[in-house]
Amino acid sequence: MFLSSFRRPPSSNNRSTPNRNLPTTTVSGTSITRPRAGKPVEVKPQVGAIQRPFPTLSTPTLLDQPKPSIKQQPEEEIIIHVCDEGKKINRDFKCPKSILIAKMKYFESHLQNCQAVEDLEISVHCDVDIFEWLIQYMLGKEKPFLEMNKVISILISSEFLQMQELVTQCLEFVAKNLEEVVKLPIDMSCLNQNLLKQLSKMIVPEILDDIKDRKDKLVSKVYMKKLEEFLEDENNMFSRCVYCNKLYTSAQHEWMICEKAQIFIDFHGNVIAQHIPDRNWDMNKFLLFLKEQGLSWRDVYWRIWGRLPYFSCINCNSTFIGSELGHCSFHTQEPRFNSGSNVGYYECCRQKAVRFDTSIKKKGCSAKNHVVKNEATHSKEYELLMKNFTVIEEPFDPKPDIKNGLERYVLMFIGNKGGNVELEVEEDYDEDENEIEEVKESKKIIKSRGKNNEMNPMKQRVWRLDNLRLDDYKKMKEISNNLTKMRRKK
């Protein structure tokens, strides 16, 4: 019975493009041939053999004498035919069946239940030198050393043959010598997604950022896998605020203040202005959009990473994310109030000023860098932030001609989506009636679209909190209007 060849990993022999320098040492396929069932062998007694009766109790026995030693049968060996199409060489290798099953899990399912291996043949399409190295690794008392020019080929071949221990050793070697590996004259596209994912977990971002990969063979792919790795964590999943278009995580939602959100007063008198999530936000589509805009995976990684760490400022006593390090806002001039009025304006930017303002802190017209606490400046996150701040930095006042900044790409992305955007609030309304209508309209849109989409318990909890805040706002408005009417009557 003939088992057809299994999947082929990429190699230089089966690629259509002749000019690409692929590792020529990759296992490209195998085939296993099994013998047909033969006739049962008849065992005949030897001529002249003396047949002795079984000893009885009355006759002396030899049971107490030591039994003759039974010679162990030699272990079955399997012949492996290696065909090197690049060098046009055919060579045979012998390997014990037990070792082949234990070390190369690829053959385990086919050889485990095979009884007779006399006529069984295995054909492998591979570079002869690499397969000889693999045989020495399995059978040799001393393991052969990994060489720089062979490590990628050995890695691909061992992954195909399911030699997980050797795969881990090769990945550790590549991670330790990544800068030398990317200089090899081979095409790294032969590494599959599984190998790239394992390799990305062995490389820390600060070391990866120092690697100079001029032809971008491997570094961008590792950045992409590292981006997927930390976005798989639920605590790092980003949502978009429908009011200010900022990206934030579920952990940041508890303390982050939205400057354009509707203000709610809870039962304890606290002023609440939180982000409202966009129910239709798709982070994966947004990442692909950033790549389409010409950003490298390195730039995408650091821009997204820059919104994760957060620090505290000594000057303004506020908490801020890393990409907004330069957003410590202030007004260059003092506010001006008319006589007998509690409402005025700042002369520097004509922004509205309130003498006794109990709401959230308004954004100033100018900004400087936050002053971070001393213990935070020595942290690993702060060092990475300062090292890549030119890429991570979010402009304080983004302009259309400024390409830097993740929020600008968010606006471009939701602009391309058109009607899929739930709500955008870019202006502050002075009239309370307009604010109420805006909130009502946003809730209707979210509610109508929420019926068609399945919401998990976390989203349902946020939805209920939003409704409670809206009810509180209506009640406070009603109480305020009643008090105003009573004062007028007096």
C-alpha positions as CSV (number, residue, x, y, z in Angstrom):
1,M,0.0,0.0,0.0
2,F,1.3,3.4,-0.9
3,L,0.8,6.5,1.2
4,S,1.0,9.6,-0.9
5,S,3.4,12.4,0.0
6,F,2.3,14.8,2.7
7,R,2.4,18.6,2.8
8,R,5.5,20.2,1.4
9,P,7.1,23.2,3.1
10,P,8.6,25.8,0.8
11,S,11.9,25.1,-0.8
12,S,14.1,26.3,-3.6
13,N,13.2,23.3,-5.7
14,N,9.4,23.7,-5.8
15,R,9.1,27.5,-6.2
16,S,8.2,29.1,-9.5
17,T,10.5,32.1,-9.1
18,P,14.1,31.0,-9.9
19,N,15.8,34.2,-8.7
20,R,14.8,34.0,-5.0
21,N,17.4,32.7,-2.7
22,L,15.5,30.1,-0.7
23,P,17.1,27.7,1.7
24,T,17.9,24.6,-0.3
25,T,17.8,22.4,2.8
26,T,14.1,22.1,3.4
27,V,12.2,18.9,3.5
28,S,9.9,19.1,0.5
29,G,8.0,15.8,0.8
30,T,8.0,12.2,1.8
31,S,6.4,9.0,0.6
32,I,6.0,5.7,2.5
33,T,5.7,2.3,0.8
34,R,4.4,-0.8,2.7
35,P,4.7,-4.4,1.6
36,R,1.8,-6.6,0.7
37,A,0.6,-9.3,3.1
38,G,2.6,-12.5,2.5
39,K,1.8,-16.2,3.1
40,P,2.2,-17.4,6.7
41,V,5.5,-19.0,7.4
42,E,5.3,-22.7,8.5
43,V,7.6,-23.6,11.3
44,K,8.8,-27.3,10.8
45,P,10.6,-29.3,13.5
46,Q,14.2,-30.1,12.8
47,V,15.1,-33.6,11.5
48,G,16.7,-35.8,14.2
49,A,15.7,-33.6,17.0
50,I,15.3,-35.5,20.3
51,Q,11.9,-35.0,21.9
52,R,12.3,-35.4,25.6
53,P,9.3,-36.1,27.8
54,F,8.1,-33.6,30.4
55,P,9.9,-34.4,33.6
56,T,7.9,-36.0,36.4
57,L,8.3,-35.8,40.1
58,S,9.9,-39.2,40.3
59,T,12.7,-38.2,37.9
60,P,15.3,-35.6,38.6
61,T,14.5,-32.2,37.0
62,L,16.6,-29.4,35.7
63,L,14.2,-26.7,36.9
64,D,16.7,-25.6,39.5
65,Q,19.4,-25.1,37.0
66,P,19.9,-21.6,35.5
67,K,18.0,-21.0,32.2
68,P,20.0,-20.3,29.1
69,S,20.3,-16.6,28.2
70,I,17.9,-15.5,25.5
71,K,19.6,-13.3,22.9
72,Q,17.8,-10.0,22.2
73,Q,16.7,-9.6,18.7
74,P,18.3,-6.6,16.9
75,E,16.1,-3.6,16.7
76,E,14.4,-3.0,13.4
77,E,16.0,-0.4,11.2
78,I,14.2,1.6,8.5
79,I,15.9,2.7,5.4
80,I,15.2,6.3,4.4
81,H,15.9,7.3,0.7
82,V,16.8,11.0,0.5
83,C,16.5,12.6,-2.9
84,D,18.4,15.9,-3.3
85,E,17.0,17.4,-6.5
86,G,19.1,20.5,-6.3
87,K,22.4,18.6,-6.1
88,K,21.0,15.6,-8.0
89,I,22.1,13.2,-5.4
90,N,20.3,10.1,-3.9
91,R,21.5,8.7,-0.6
92,D,20.1,6.1,1.9
93,F,20.1,6.5,5.7
94,K,19.3,3.9,8.3
95,C,17.5,4.7,11.5
96,P,16.0,2.5,14.2
97,K,12.2,2.4,14.2
98,S,11.8,3.4,17.8
99,I,14.1,6.4,17.6
100,L,12.5,7.6,14.3
101,I,9.0,7.4,16.0
102,A,10.2,9.2,19.2
103,K,12.2,12.0,17.5
104,M,10.3,12.6,14.3
105,K,6.6,12.7,15.2
106,Y,5.8,13.1,11.5
107,F,6.2,9.4,11.0
108,E,4.6,8.3,14.3
109,S,1.1,7.7,13.0
110,H,2.3,5.7,10.0
111,L,4.9,3.5,11.7
112,Q,3.4,2.9,15.1
113,N,1.1,0.1,13.9
114,C,3.4,-1.2,11.2
115,Q,4.5,-4.8,12.1
116,A,6.8,-5.7,9.2
117,V,9.3,-3.1,8.1
118,E,11.5,-5.4,5.9
119,D,10.2,-4.0,2.6
120,L,8.9,-0.7,3.9
121,E,10.6,2.3,2.2
122,I,10.5,6.0,3.0
123,S,11.5,8.6,0.4
124,V,12.3,12.2,1.5
125,H,13.0,15.1,-0.8
126,C,15.5,17.2,1.1
127,D,19.1,18.5,1.0
128,V,21.4,15.6,1.8
129,D,23.6,17.6,4.2
130,I,20.7,18.9,6.2
131,F,19.1,15.4,6.6
132,E,22.5,14.0,7.5
133,W,22.7,16.7,10.3
134,L,19.3,15.6,11.5
135,I,20.3,11.9,11.6
136,Q,23.4,12.9,13.6
137,Y,21.2,14.9,16.0
138,M,19.0,11.9,16.6
139,L,21.6,9.1,16.7
140,G,24.9,10.8,17.7
141,K,26.1,10.8,21.3
142,E,27.2,14.4,20.9
143,K,24.7,16.8,19.4
144,P,26.1,18.7,16.3
145,F,26.4,22.5,16.6
146,L,24.0,24.9,14.9
147,E,25.6,26.9,12.2
148,M,24.5,30.3,11.1
149,N,24.2,29.5,7.4
150,K,22.1,26.3,8.2
151,V,19.9,27.3,11.1
152,I,16.9,28.5,9.0
153,S,17.0,25.4,6.8
154,I,17.2,23.1,9.9
155,L,14.4,25.1,11.5
156,I,12.1,24.6,8.6
157,S,12.9,20.9,8.2
158,S,12.6,20.2,11.9
159,E,9.2,21.9,12.1
160,F,8.0,19.9,9.1
161,L,9.2,16.6,10.7
162,Q,7.7,17.7,14.1
163,M,10.9,17.7,16.0
164,Q,9.7,20.2,18.6
165,E,12.8,20.1,20.8
166,L,15.0,21.0,17.9
167,V,12.6,23.7,16.7
168,T,12.8,25.4,20.1
169,Q,16.6,25.3,20.0
170,C,16.7,26.8,16.5
171,L,14.3,29.6,17.5
172,E,16.3,30.5,20.5
173,F,19.4,30.6,18.3
174,V,17.7,32.9,15.8
175,A,16.4,35.2,18.5
176,K,19.8,35.5,20.1
177,N,21.6,36.1,16.7
178,L,18.7,37.9,14.9
179,E,20.9,40.7,13.5
180,E,23.3,38.2,11.8
181,V,20.4,36.0,10.6
182,V,18.6,38.8,8.7
183,K,21.9,39.4,6.8
184,L,21.8,35.8,5.4
185,P,21.2,35.7,1.6
186,I,18.0,33.8,1.8
187,D,14.3,34.6,1.6
188,M,12.6,34.6,5.1
189,S,9.1,34.3,3.6
190,C,9.5,30.5,4.0
191,L,8.9,30.8,7.7
192,N,5.3,30.1,8.4
193,Q,3.0,31.9,10.8
194,N,3.5,29.4,13.6
195,L,7.2,29.8,13.6
196,L,6.9,33.6,13.5
197,K,4.6,33.6,16.4
198,Q,6.9,31.4,18.5
199,L,9.9,33.6,17.5
200,S,8.1,36.9,18.5
201,K,7.6,35.6,22.0
202,M,11.3,35.1,22.4
203,I,12.3,38.7,21.3
204,V,11.7,41.7,23.6
205,P,10.6,45.0,21.8
206,E,13.7,47.0,23.0
207,I,16.1,44.5,21.3
208,L,13.9,44.2,18.2
209,D,13.9,48.0,17.8
210,D,17.8,48.0,17.6
211,I,17.9,45.4,14.8
212,K,18.8,46.9,11.4
213,D,17.0,44.9,8.7
214,R,17.7,46.9,5.5
215,K,15.7,44.6,3.2
216,D,13.0,44.1,5.8
217,K,13.2,40.3,5.7
218,L,12.1,39.4,9.2
219,V,11.7,42.4,11.5
220,S,8.4,43.7,10.2
221,K,6.9,40.2,10.4
222,V,8.0,39.9,14.0
223,Y,6.5,43.3,14.9
224,M,3.2,42.2,13.3
225,K,3.1,39.0,15.5
226,K,4.0,41.0,18.6
227,L,1.2,43.4,17.9
228,E,-1.2,40.4,17.6
229,E,0.2,39.0,20.8
230,F,-0.6,41.9,23.1
231,L,-3.9,42.7,21.4
232,E,-5.0,39.2,22.3
233,D,-5.2,40.3,25.9
234,E,-8.7,41.5,26.7
235,N,-7.2,44.3,28.9
236,N,-5.5,45.7,25.8
237,M,-8.5,45.8,23.5
238,F,-9.2,49.3,22.3
239,S,-12.5,51.0,21.8
240,R,-13.3,54.4,20.1
241,C,-15.1,57.2,21.9
242,V,-18.0,58.5,19.8
243,Y,-17.5,62.0,21.3
244,C,-13.7,62.7,21.1
245,N,-12.6,59.8,18.7
246,K,-9.9,58.8,21.1
247,L,-8.8,55.1,21.6
248,Y,-8.9,53.7,25.1
249,T,-8.8,50.4,26.8
250,S,-11.3,48.9,29.3
251,A,-8.8,49.6,32.2
252,Q,-8.4,53.2,31.1
253,H,-12.1,53.8,30.9
254,E,-12.4,53.8,34.7
255,W,-10.2,56.9,35.2
256,M,-10.0,58.6,31.8
257,I,-12.0,61.8,31.3
258,C,-13.6,62.7,28.0
259,E,-13.5,66.5,27.4
260,K,-16.4,66.4,24.9
261,A,-18.7,63.9,26.7
262,Q,-22.0,64.9,28.3
263,I,-21.5,65.6,32.0
264,F,-23.5,63.5,34.5
265,I,-23.9,63.9,38.3
266,D,-24.1,60.7,40.3
267,F,-26.0,60.3,43.6
268,H,-22.8,61.3,45.5
269,G,-22.5,64.6,43.7
270,N,-19.5,63.5,41.6
271,V,-19.0,64.9,38.1
272,I,-18.8,62.1,35.5
273,A,-17.7,62.6,31.9
274,Q,-16.6,59.2,30.5
275,H,-16.0,58.0,27.0
276,I,-18.9,56.4,25.2
277,P,-17.8,53.3,23.2
278,D,-18.5,52.9,19.5
279,R,-20.3,49.5,19.3
280,N,-19.3,48.9,15.7
281,W,-15.6,49.6,16.2
282,D,-13.3,47.0,14.6
283,M,-9.7,47.2,15.7
284,N,-8.4,44.7,13.2
285,K,-9.8,46.7,10.2
286,F,-8.3,49.8,11.6
287,L,-4.8,48.2,11.8
288,L,-5.1,47.1,8.2
289,F,-6.2,50.6,7.3
290,L,-3.0,52.0,8.9
291,K,-0.9,49.5,6.9
292,E,-2.7,50.7,3.7
293,Q,-1.8,54.3,4.5
294,G,1.9,53.4,4.2
295,L,2.9,52.9,7.8
296,S,5.3,50.1,8.6
297,W,4.4,47.4,11.1
298,R,7.1,49.0,13.4
299,D,5.3,52.3,13.3
300,V,1.9,50.7,13.9
301,Y,3.2,48.7,16.8
302,W,4.7,51.7,18.6
303,R,1.7,54.0,18.0
304,I,-0.6,51.4,19.5
305,W,1.7,50.5,22.3
306,G,2.1,54.2,23.2
307,R,-1.5,54.4,24.3
308,L,-1.1,51.6,26.9
309,P,1.2,52.9,29.6
310,Y,0.0,55.8,31.8
311,F,1.6,58.1,34.3
312,S,0.8,60.9,36.8
313,C,1.7,64.5,36.3
314,I,3.1,66.6,39.3
315,N,2.0,69.9,37.9
316,C,-1.7,69.3,36.9
317,N,-2.3,66.3,39.1
318,S,-3.8,64.4,36.3
319,T,-3.3,60.9,34.8
320,F,-2.2,60.7,31.2
321,I,-1.3,58.0,28.6
322,G,2.2,57.8,27.2
323,S,1.4,59.3,23.7
324,E,0.0,62.4,25.4
325,L,3.2,63.3,27.3
326,G,3.1,66.8,25.8
327,H,-0.5,67.5,26.6
328,C,-0.1,69.4,30.0
329,S,-2.4,72.2,28.8
330,F,-2.6,75.8,30.2
331,H,-3.7,79.3,29.1
332,T,-1.0,81.9,28.4
333,Q,-3.2,84.7,29.8
334,E,-5.6,85.1,32.7
335,P,-9.4,85.1,32.2
336,R,-11.3,88.3,31.9
337,F,-14.7,88.8,33.7
338,N,-17.1,91.6,33.3
339,S,-18.2,93.4,36.4
340,G,-20.9,91.5,38.3
341,S,-20.6,88.5,36.0
342,N,-19.3,85.0,36.8
343,V,-18.8,84.2,33.1
344,G,-15.9,85.5,31.1
345,Y,-13.3,84.5,28.6
346,Y,-9.6,83.9,28.2
347,E,-8.0,86.7,26.3
348,C,-5.4,84.4,24.7
349,C,-7.9,82.1,22.9
350,R,-11.3,83.6,23.6
351,Q,-12.4,80.4,25.3
352,K,-15.2,80.6,27.8
353,A,-14.2,81.0,31.4
354,V,-16.4,80.4,34.6
355,R,-15.4,82.0,37.9
356,F,-16.8,79.1,40.0
357,D,-16.6,76.1,37.7
358,T,-17.5,72.8,39.3
359,S,-17.4,70.7,36.1
360,I,-14.4,68.9,34.6
361,K,-11.2,70.7,33.8
362,K,-11.3,72.4,30.4
363,K,-8.5,72.0,27.9
364,G,-6.1,75.0,27.6
365,C,-5.0,76.6,24.4
366,S,-1.3,75.8,24.9
367,A,0.6,72.8,26.2
368,K,3.9,71.7,27.6
369,N,5.3,68.3,28.7
370,H,3.9,66.7,31.8
371,V,6.3,66.3,34.8
372,V,6.3,62.7,35.6
373,K,7.1,61.4,39.1
374,N,10.7,60.5,39.7
375,E,10.1,56.8,40.4
376,A,8.2,56.5,37.0
377,T,11.1,58.0,35.0
378,H,13.3,54.9,35.8
379,S,10.7,52.4,34.7
380,K,11.1,50.3,31.7
381,E,7.9,51.6,30.1
382,Y,9.0,55.3,30.4
383,E,12.4,54.5,28.8
384,L,10.7,52.8,25.8
385,L,8.4,55.8,25.5
386,M,11.2,58.3,25.4
387,K,13.2,56.2,23.0
388,N,10.4,56.0,20.4
389,F,8.5,59.2,21.3
390,T,9.0,60.7,17.8
391,V,6.8,57.9,16.5
392,I,4.4,57.6,19.5
393,E,3.8,61.3,20.1
394,E,0.2,62.5,19.7
395,P,0.1,66.2,18.6
396,F,-1.7,68.5,21.1
397,D,-3.4,70.5,18.3
398,P,-3.4,68.2,15.2
399,K,-3.6,70.0,11.9
400,P,-4.6,68.6,8.5
401,D,-1.0,68.9,7.2
402,I,0.4,67.0,10.2
403,K,0.7,63.2,9.4
404,N,1.9,62.2,12.8
405,G,-0.7,61.2,15.4
406,L,-3.0,58.2,15.7
407,E,-6.2,60.3,16.2
408,R,-5.8,61.8,12.7
409,Y,-5.9,58.3,11.2
410,V,-8.9,57.5,13.3
411,L,-10.8,60.4,11.8
412,M,-9.7,59.3,8.3
413,F,-10.8,55.7,9.0
414,I,-14.3,56.6,10.2
415,G,-14.6,59.1,7.4
416,N,-14.0,56.3,4.9
417,K,-16.7,54.2,6.6
418,G,-19.2,56.9,6.2
419,G,-22.6,55.9,7.6
420,N,-21.1,53.3,9.9
421,V,-20.1,55.9,12.4
422,E,-22.6,56.1,15.2
423,L,-22.0,59.6,16.5
424,E,-19.4,62.3,16.1
425,V,-19.4,65.3,18.5
426,E,-16.9,68.0,17.4
427,E,-18.6,71.1,18.9
428,D,-19.6,72.1,22.4
429,Y,-23.2,73.4,22.6
430,D,-24.1,76.1,25.0
431,E,-27.8,75.3,25.2
432,D,-28.9,72.4,27.4
433,E,-31.7,71.4,25.1
434,N,-29.3,70.7,22.2
435,E,-27.2,68.5,24.5
436,I,-30.3,66.5,25.6
437,E,-31.4,66.0,22.0
438,E,-27.8,64.9,21.0
439,V,-27.7,62.4,23.8
440,K,-31.1,61.1,23.0
441,E,-30.2,60.7,19.3
442,S,-27.0,58.9,20.1
443,K,-28.8,56.4,22.4
444,K,-31.4,55.7,19.8
445,I,-28.7,54.9,17.2
446,I,-26.8,52.7,19.6
447,K,-30.0,50.9,20.7
448,S,-31.3,50.3,17.2
449,R,-28.0,48.8,16.1
450,G,-27.5,46.9,19.4
451,K,-30.6,44.8,18.5
452,N,-28.8,43.4,15.5
453,N,-25.5,42.7,17.3
454,E,-24.9,40.3,20.1
455,M,-23.6,42.1,23.2
456,N,-21.5,40.3,25.9
457,P,-22.2,40.9,29.6
458,M,-19.6,43.6,29.8
459,K,-21.2,45.6,27.0
460,Q,-24.6,45.1,28.5
461,R,-23.3,46.5,31.8
462,V,-21.9,49.6,30.1
463,W,-25.2,50.0,28.3
464,R,-27.2,50.0,31.5
465,L,-24.8,52.5,33.1
466,D,-25.2,54.8,30.2
467,N,-29.0,54.6,30.5
468,L,-28.8,55.3,34.3
469,R,-26.6,58.4,33.7
470,L,-29.1,59.7,31.1
471,D,-31.9,59.3,33.6
472,D,-30.0,61.0,36.3
473,Y,-29.2,63.9,33.9
474,K,-32.9,64.3,33.1
475,K,-33.9,64.3,36.8
476,M,-31.3,66.8,37.7
477,K,-32.4,69.0,34.8
478,E,-36.1,68.7,35.9
479,I,-35.2,69.6,39.5
480,S,-33.1,72.6,38.3
481,N,-36.0,73.9,36.2
482,N,-38.5,73.6,39.1
483,L,-36.2,75.5,41.4
484,T,-35.8,78.2,38.8
485,K,-39.6,78.6,38.5
486,M,-40.0,78.8,42.3
487,R,-37.4,81.5,42.5
488,R,-39.1,83.5,39.8
489,K,-42.5,83.3,41.6
490,K,-40.9,84.6,44.8
